[in-house]
């Protein structure tokens, strides 16, 4: 059984800084998975992943904005069957 974190990350202040992290990883011949623009849990972001020598995944990302979750929806029809209602998104920190 593996113990410890599944992944760690660096959040950048801008896309230029994110591009610099990506260039450093590429120049170090690190395996890189580029997710590009994506959405996860409660935010949209530009991101890519690298793994360190201990095989811990590192996410490099820049948050582009929030995405709506059920609690922020304008209205939810409470009379609709549960299967037709949107599900509440898990918090970003819970998935990391």
Secondary structure, DSSP 8 states (H G I E B T S, - for coil): ---S-SEEEEE-SSHHHHHHHHHHHHHTT--EEEEEEEEETTEEEEEEEEE-TT--EEEEEEEEEE---GGGSS---TTS-GGGS------TGGG-
